[in-house]
C-alpha cells in the first residue's frame, strides 16, 4: 500500500504554539494553549500509530484512534472555543451593564439638572422679591427721615416765638397823686384807672398768646417726635423678614439639590468613561479573536485552521483503514466536506448600538454638560447659565467641580510584630507521598498541587500513579507529556521555589475524576529556625466616627490575598448606593484593581453590596442577604483567600463565593477611602478599619 502524502505533511496547516509564558491570559486560556500544544503532538502520535498499524489497522483506527480524535482532540477544540466565547460574552455583558448604568446615570442626572434649574429659578424669584422689598424699605426710610427733619425744624421755629409773647407798652401810669387838689386829683385817678384797665387788657392778650404759643410748641414737638419715632422704628424693624426667610430657605434647598446634582453628575461621568473603557477593551479583544497567526488561543481563524488540519488527518487515517490511496487534493477535499461547525458570536449589533445607536456616545458630547443656573454672587443679576464640559481624559476628573482627590501619605498596612525565640532544626527529607483527589472536565482542567517548600532548589524525582482507574500523565514539573504515545508519569528534575505538580488523565475521554498518588524523592535538607514572627495588622481608622464623602484614609501596597474588616453603625438610609469602604488604584469601577474591595449599602437599605476584583472580572463579589441592624455596631469582614471570597458579620459567614482562584494582582499602591468620592456616603459611623495582607 502506497501513499502520496507524508504523515506530517498533512499537519502542515495545524498551528504549533510555543510556551506562552507570562502572557497575561486567564488561567483557563493558558491551559487551553497548553492543550492546543498537546493536541498537536497527540494528533501526530495518533497518525504515526495509525500509519504503523498492521493487519489490525482497521480495528485500531476505528475503535481507538478516530474516537480519540473526535472526542478528545476535536472536543478539546470545541471546549477551547466555548471558553473564549464565554470570556468574550462576559466582557460584552459587562459592557452592557456599564452602558445601562451610564444611561441610568444620565437619566438621573438630567432629571436632577432640570429640578436644580427650576429650583434656582424659584430661588432667583425669591431673591428678586427680597430685593424689591429692600428697595421699598429704603424709600420708606428716606421719606420718614425727611418727615422727621421737617417736623423737628417746624417745632424749633414755633417754640422760638414764645419769648416775644410779653412785649407790653412802654408808657407808665402816674407815680404820685395830690388829692388836695380835688377835682383835678379825681381826674388823675380816673386816667390812672383807665391806664391800668388797658394794661390789664394787653396783659390778658399776651397771656392768651403765650398759652397758644406753648400749645403750638408742644404740638410741633409731638409731631416731630412721632415722625422721628416712625423713622427709628422702621430702621429697627426688618419689614422684609418674610421675603428674606423665604429666599434663605430656597437658597439652602437649592444648594442641597446642587450638591446632589454634582455628586450624580460626577458619578455619571465615571459611568460613561468606564463604559467607553470597556467598549474599547471588547473591541480590542474581538479584533484579537478575529485575527489569524497569533501566539495565543484567542484566534478563531487559527482554531478553524486547526480543525481543518485535524479533519485532514482523520481523512488520511480513514484512507489507511480502507487501504485506499489519498493524494493531497483529495485529502483537502475530504477535510473541506467536514467544515468547522462553530460560529463565533461577536455581538456585532450590541457593539454597533454602543457606537452608533441610541446609546451614549464616547465623545465630548455637549449634551453631557447639563446646563443650569449658578449664583456666584448675592444679587439676582449675578445668576447666569453655566456649562461644564465632560472630559474623557484619564488624568483629570470627568467634570471640573468633581475636584482632585485629597493626597494621603503612602503607608504599608501597619503591623504589630511579636517575636518568639526558636532553635536550629535539621530535617532529612528523603520521601514525600501525598494522595490527591481531582476532577478533569472537557480535557482542559489539570490537577495542580504545590510542591513542598523543602524540595525547592533540589534534584527531585517525581512520580504519579492513578489510584482509581487508568493512568496519569505528569505535565509539570517535567515539562513533558505522552508524546509519541509514550506514557510519561515519572521524571527527575531540578525544581524551583513555588513549583507545581500538574497531572492529567491519560487517554480516558473528556471527563475523568478520581485519585492520584504523587511521590517526591529528594535529598536531605537542613532548616534553621531562629525566630517565629506573628504579625497582626493595626487599624487604618481608629474609633467610630461619622462617615464623610471623599475621605482618603491612606495609600497602601495591596496583597493578592487579603482580609479587610471594619465596624459600622448604620443610622439612616440613602436613595442610592451608599459608600462605606472602597480600596482602588484610583477609579470607581469596573475593571481590575478598582475594587479591592469596595463595600456599599444598597439603595434604601442596609444590605451590603460587596465587590472585589479578580482576573478577567473587576466587579465580582458577594452580597449577603441579611441587612445590618440600625443603630447597632456590626463588625464586617471581607476575606479573599483560598479561591473564595467570604463576607462575615461579627465573625459569622454571611456570604461566600468560590470564583477567586485568580484574584487581582496590582502593582504599586492603592487608595483606601471611607467613604469614596463617587457615591453618597453611608449615613452612620465607621471605625476600626483594618487591612491585613495574607500573602506573607
C-alpha positions, 0 to 999 in steps of 0.5 A: 500500500502506497501513499502520496502524502507524508504523515506530517505533511498533512499537519502542515496547516495545524498551528504549533504554539510555543510556551506562552509564558507570562502572557497575561491570559486567564488561567483557563486560556493558558491551559487551553494553549497548553492543550492546543500544544498537546493536541498537536503532538497527540494528533501526530502520535495518533497518525504515526500509530495509525500509519504503523498499524498492521493487519489490525489497522482497521480495528485500531483506527476505528475503535481507538484512534478516530474516537480519540480524535473526535472526542478528545482532540476535536472536543478539546477544540470545541471546549477551547472555543466555548471558553473564549466565547464565554470570556468574550460574552462576559466582557460584552455583558459587562459592557452592557451593564456599564452602558445601562448604568451610564444611561441610568446615570444620565437619566438621573442626572438630567432629571436632577439638572432640570429640578436644580434649574427650576429650583434656582429659578424659584430661588432667583424669584425669591431673591428678586422679591427680597430685593424689591422689598429692600428697595421699598424699605429704603424709600420708606426710610428716606421719606420718614427721615425727611418727615422727621427733619421737617417736623423737628425744624417746624417745632424749633421755629414755633417754640422760638416765638414764645419769648416775644409773647410779653412785649407790653407798652412802654408808657407808665401810669402816674407815680404820685397823686395830690388829692388836695387838689380835688377835682383835678386829683379825681381826674388823675385817678380816673386816667390812672384807672383807665391806664391800668384797665388797658394794661390789664387788657394787653396783659390778658392778650399776651397771656392768651398768646403765650398759652397758644404759643406753648400749645403750638410748641408742644404740638410741633414737638409731638409731631416731630417726635412721632415722625422721628419715632416712625423713622427709628422704628422702621430702621429697627424693624426688618419689614422684609423678614418674610421675603428674606426667610423665604429666599434663605430657605430656597437658597439652602434647598437649592444648594442641597439639590446642587450638591446632589446634582454634582455628586450624580453628575460626577458619578455619571461621568465615571459611568460613561468613561468606564463604559467607553473603557470597556467598549474599547477593551471588547473591541480590542479583544474581538479584533484579537479573536478575529485575527489569524497567526497569533501566539495565543488561543484567542484566534478563531481563524487559527482554531478553524485552521486547526480543525481543518488540519485535524479533519485532514488527518482523520481523512488520511487515517480513514484512507489507511483503514480502507487501504485506499490511496489519498493524494493531497487534493483529495485529502483537502477535499475530504477535510473541506466536506467536514467544515468547522461547525462553530460560529463565533458570536461577536455581538456585532449589533450590541457593539454597533448600538454602543457606537452608533445607536441610541446609546451614549456616545464616547465623545465630548458630547455637549449634551453631557454638560447639563446646563443650569443656573449658578449664583456666584454672587448675592444679587439676582443679576449675578445668576447666569447659565453655566456649562461644564464640559465632560472630559474623557481624559484619564488624568483629570476628573470627568467634570471640573467641580468633581475636584482632585482627590485629597493626597494621603501619605503612602503607608504599608498596612501597619503591623504589630510584630511579636517575636518568639525565640526558636532553635536550629532544626535539621530535617532529612527529607528523603520521601514525600507521598501525598494522595490527591483527589481531582476532577478533569472536565472537557480535557482542559482542567489539570490537577495542580498541587504545590510542591513542598517548600523543602524540595525547592532548589533540589534534584527531585524525582517525581512520580504519579500513579492513578489510584482509581482507574487508568493512568496519569500523565505528569505535565509539570514539573517535567515539562513533558507529556505522552508524546509519541504515545509514550506514557510519561508519569515519572521524571527527575528534575531540578525544581524551583521555589513555588513549583507545581505538580500538574497531572492529567488523565491519560487517554480516558475521554473528556471527563475523568475524576478520581485519585492520584498518588504523587511521590517526591524523592529528594535529598536531605535538607537542613532548616534553621529556625531562629525566630517565629514572627506573628504579625497582626495588622493595626487599624487604618481608622481608629474609633467610630466616627461619622462617615464623610464623602471623599475621605482618603484614609491612606495609600497602601501596597495591596496583597493578592490575598487579603482580609479587610474588616471594619465596624459600622453603625448604620443610622439612616438610609440613602436613595442610592448606593451608599459608600462605606469602604472602597480600596482602588488604584484610583477609579470607581469601577469596573475593571481590575484593581478598582475594587479591592474591595469596595463595600456599599449599602444598597439603595434604601437599605442596609444590605451590603453590596460587596465587590472585589476584583479578580482576573478577567472580572473587576466587579465580582463579589458577594452580597449577603442577604441579611441587612445590618441592624440600625443603630447597632455596631456590626463588625464586617469582614471581607476575606479573599483567600483560598479561591473564595471570597467570604463576607462575615458579620461579627465573625459569622459567614454571611456570604461566600463565593468560590470564583477567586482562584485568580484574584487581582494582582496590582502593582504599586499602591492603592487608595483606601477611602471611607467613604469614596468620592463617587457615591453618597456616603453611608449615613452612620459611623465607621471605625476600626478599619483594618487591612491585613495582607495574607500573602506573607 
